[in-house]
Structures are given as structure tokens and as C-alpha cells.
Amino acid sequence: MDEAAVAEAGAAGSGRRWLQPDGTPVSCREKLKVLEENWAELDTVLREAFEDAVLMGVDPERLRQMLASLVASLPDGR
């Protein structure tokens, strides 16, 4: 199986393609596994935090803006 096929298989069903800065897909199975596990964990925590905030009266659109700002402020890690 070539690298592109491995990358596609690693994200099978997720609809996500994990790309490197040069645009090539991440192909290491272990890396893909960790990326998918981290994504699932983030999804759970984010959804729970969002739900809690909305239940406490926070405006959902404002919260989305705040979360987008948080993501935009992340360093690129290079």
C-alpha cells in the first residue's frame, strides 16, 4: 500500500485528511491513530463545554467567535 493509500485508510470514515505543511498526507499509521484519537477527544470536550456555556446563557454565536479566536491564536508549532 503506498503512502497516500495509507493516509486515506487512516482517516477512513472520518472525512479528514491530515496534511503536512508541504501538502502531502501524513502516512504513518501510528501518527494517524494519535491524530484521530486527539480529534475525538477534542470533539467531546468542545461539545460538552459548548453545551454547558449555552445552558448557562452564553450566546452561541459569540461563543463560536470566541472559540474561533482561540484556535486562530494557536502557535503553528514550527
C-alpha positions as CSV (number, residue, x, y, z in Angstrom):
1,M,0.0,0.0,0.0
2,D,1.5,3.4,-1.0
3,E,1.7,6.3,1.4
4,A,-1.3,8.1,0.1
5,A,-3.4,5.0,0.4
6,V,-2.2,4.5,4.0
7,A,-3.1,8.1,4.8
8,E,-6.6,7.8,3.3
9,A,-7.1,4.5,5.2
10,G,-6.0,6.0,8.4
11,A,-8.7,8.6,8.3
12,A,-11.3,6.3,6.7
13,G,-14.8,7.2,7.7
14,S,-13.7,10.5,9.3
15,G,-13.7,12.6,6.1
16,R,-10.4,14.1,7.3
17,R,-7.1,14.2,5.5
18,W,-4.2,15.0,7.7
19,L,-1.8,17.1,5.6
20,Q,1.8,18.1,6.2
21,P,2.9,21.6,5.6
22,D,4.0,20.7,2.1
23,G,0.5,19.3,1.3
24,T,1.4,15.7,1.4
25,P,-0.7,13.4,3.6
26,V,0.5,12.1,6.9
27,S,1.1,8.4,6.1
28,C,2.4,6.9,9.4
29,R,-0.4,4.6,10.8
30,E,0.6,5.4,14.4
31,K,0.5,9.2,13.7
32,L,-2.9,8.8,12.1
33,K,-4.1,6.9,15.0
34,V,-3.0,9.5,17.5
35,L,-4.4,12.3,15.4
36,E,-7.8,10.6,15.2
37,E,-7.8,9.9,18.9
38,N,-6.9,13.5,19.7
39,W,-9.6,14.8,17.3
40,A,-12.2,12.6,19.0
41,E,-11.2,13.8,22.5
42,L,-11.3,17.5,21.4
43,D,-14.7,16.9,19.8
44,T,-16.1,15.5,23.1
45,V,-14.6,18.2,25.3
46,L,-15.6,21.1,23.0
47,R,-19.1,19.9,22.6
48,E,-19.6,19.5,26.3
49,A,-18.1,22.9,27.1
50,F,-20.2,24.5,24.4
51,E,-23.4,22.8,25.7
52,D,-22.6,23.9,29.3
53,A,-21.9,27.5,28.2
54,V,-25.2,27.7,26.3
55,L,-27.1,26.2,29.2
56,M,-25.6,29.0,31.4
57,G,-26.9,31.6,29.0
58,V,-23.9,32.3,26.8
59,D,-24.8,33.4,23.2
60,P,-23.9,30.5,20.9
61,E,-22.7,32.7,18.1
62,R,-20.5,34.7,20.4
63,L,-19.1,31.5,21.9
64,R,-18.3,30.3,18.3
65,Q,-16.5,33.5,17.7
66,M,-14.5,33.1,20.9
67,L,-13.6,29.5,20.0
68,A,-12.5,30.6,16.5
69,S,-10.3,33.3,18.1
70,L,-8.8,30.7,20.4
71,V,-7.9,28.4,17.5
72,A,-6.6,31.3,15.5
73,S,-4.2,32.2,18.4
74,L,-2.6,28.7,18.5
75,P,1.1,28.8,17.5
76,D,2.0,26.9,14.4
77,G,4.4,24.6,16.3
78,R,7.3,25.1,13.9
